[in-house]
Amino acid sequence: KEDCPVCSKTVAKVDIYTNIDSFLLSNLVTEVLRKLLSMNDPSVSIGYSALYETGEGLDDDEIENYERNLKKNLSELKIQDKAVMNIDDYSQDLKLQLIIRQKEDIDLDRFPKGYMTGEEMNALKEETATTECHVEEEKEEEEVKSAENNTSSPSTTTTNNGQILIEPMEVIETTPQKVTNLKRKVSQLEIEQKSSKSRKVG
């Protein structure tokens, strides 16, 4: 596959979302490089600075320095948001670029390893957008129902002598527009009543 970091002949790019202030280099090497990307002996560098290496040919000072780096979080290693880390695994003739994306509010219950891949981040964004859309739709439905309830007309009763009685209704909210509408309703009823009496007289 062309998008597979192991199979691809080009330098693949992998996005990783994490909190650089708490995510350790040891977490990156173990959880991301070894477990997620199936690397055997990864070497990590940024720019011209080597952060971690394994294999033969390292002197004691280099080994001690890399071991110290493993205990540091990414920000302590001067890795910032959108930093590009160069990853090599010479045992598999594999190279890739790891792009670090800062994300402080990772849900550790859902992502207990402390990082998210680019695919997981995109899925989370779609999920969030869908949830927000549903909430907005429910809000609009509630507003429509509330408006319908507040604009209900008063019930009327016609007596035997032709008088029209308007039964009192519970007023939930009074506005100038609603008062005007009510007056129009009463006027219309009065006109209908006069018209009915005229027909009887005639």
Solvent accessible surface area in square Angstrom, and as a share of the most:
residue,aa,sasa,rsa
1,K,171,0.73
2,E,161,0.72
3,D,110,0.57
4,C,32,0.19
5,P,26,0.16
6,V,74,0.43
7,C,80,0.48
8,S,21,0.14
9,K,206,0.87
10,T,102,0.60
11,V,80,0.46
12,A,16,0.12
13,K,139,0.59
14,V,24,0.14
15,D,44,0.23
16,I,0,0.00
17,Y,39,0.15
18,T,0,0.00
19,N,36,0.18
20,I,18,0.09
21,D,82,0.42
22,S,73,0.47
23,F,9,0.04
24,L,62,0.31
25,L,0,0.00
26,S,34,0.22
27,N,50,0.26
28,L,0,0.00
29,V,5,0.03
30,T,56,0.33
31,E,30,0.13
32,V,0,0.00
33,L,0,0.00
34,R,83,0.30
35,K,125,0.53
36,L,75,0.37
37,L,18,0.09
38,S,69,0.44
39,M,7,0.03
40,N,81,0.41
41,D,62,0.32
42,P,0,0.00
43,S,16,0.10
44,V,1,0.01
45,S,27,0.17
46,I,41,0.21
47,G,55,0.53
48,Y,233,0.88
49,S,64,0.41
50,A,42,0.32
51,L,14,0.07
52,Y,18,0.07
53,E,58,0.26
54,T,41,0.24
55,G,53,0.51
56,E,181,0.81
57,G,82,0.79
58,L,40,0.20
59,D,80,0.42
60,D,116,0.60
61,D,107,0.56
62,E,66,0.29
63,I,79,0.40
64,E,99,0.44
65,N,56,0.29
66,Y,17,0.06
67,E,88,0.39
68,R,118,0.43
69,N,11,0.06
70,L,28,0.14
71,K,160,0.68
72,K,77,0.33
73,N,25,0.13
74,L,0,0.00
75,S,37,0.24
76,E,101,0.45
77,L,17,0.09
78,K,168,0.71
79,I,1,0.00
80,Q,133,0.59
81,D,69,0.36
82,K,131,0.56
83,A,15,0.12
84,V,61,0.35
85,M,0,0.00
86,N,50,0.26
87,I,1,0.01
88,D,23,0.12
89,D,0,0.00
90,Y,163,0.62
91,S,71,0.46
92,Q,60,0.27
93,D,134,0.69
94,L,9,0.05
95,K,118,0.50
96,L,3,0.01
97,Q,49,0.22
98,L,0,0.00
99,I,25,0.13
100,I,0,0.00
101,R,64,0.23
102,Q,51,0.23
103,K,31,0.13
104,E,126,0.57
105,D,110,0.57
106,I,20,0.10
107,D,75,0.39
108,L,108,0.54
109,D,142,0.73
110,R,120,0.44
111,F,25,0.10
112,P,103,0.65
113,K,109,0.46
114,G,14,0.14
115,Y,20,0.08
116,M,0,0.00
117,T,19,0.11
118,G,15,0.14
119,E,131,0.59
120,E,68,0.30
121,M,25,0.11
122,N,88,0.45
123,A,57,0.44
124,L,41,0.20
125,K,110,0.47
126,E,122,0.55
127,E,83,0.37
128,T,63,0.36
129,A,59,0.45
130,T,71,0.41
131,T,73,0.42
132,E,110,0.49
133,C,68,0.41
134,H,99,0.44
135,V,88,0.50
136,E,87,0.39
137,E,85,0.38
138,E,108,0.48
139,K,116,0.49
140,E,89,0.40
141,E,101,0.45
142,E,108,0.48
143,E,98,0.44
144,V,85,0.49
145,K,115,0.49
146,S,54,0.35
147,A,55,0.43
148,E,109,0.49
149,N,97,0.50
150,N,36,0.18
151,T,94,0.55
152,S,63,0.41
153,S,82,0.53
154,P,15,0.10
155,S,65,0.42
156,T,61,0.36
157,T,61,0.36
158,T,94,0.54
159,T,43,0.25
160,N,161,0.83
161,N,99,0.51
162,G,13,0.12
163,Q,85,0.38
164,I,42,0.21
165,L,92,0.46
166,I,66,0.34
167,E,77,0.35
168,P,134,0.84
169,M,75,0.33
170,E,146,0.65
171,V,100,0.57
172,I,115,0.58
173,E,91,0.41
174,T,91,0.53
175,T,43,0.25
176,P,115,0.72
177,Q,108,0.48
178,K,53,0.22
179,V,59,0.34
180,T,54,0.31
181,N,71,0.36
182,L,80,0.40
183,K,135,0.57
184,R,157,0.57
185,K,77,0.33
186,V,49,0.28
187,S,55,0.35
188,Q,91,0.40
189,L,20,0.10
190,E,90,0.41
191,I,106,0.54
192,E,82,0.37
193,Q,38,0.17
194,K,142,0.60
195,S,47,0.30
196,S,35,0.22
197,K,94,0.40
198,S,74,0.48
199,R,168,0.61
200,K,137,0.58
201,V,134,0.77
202,G,98,0.94
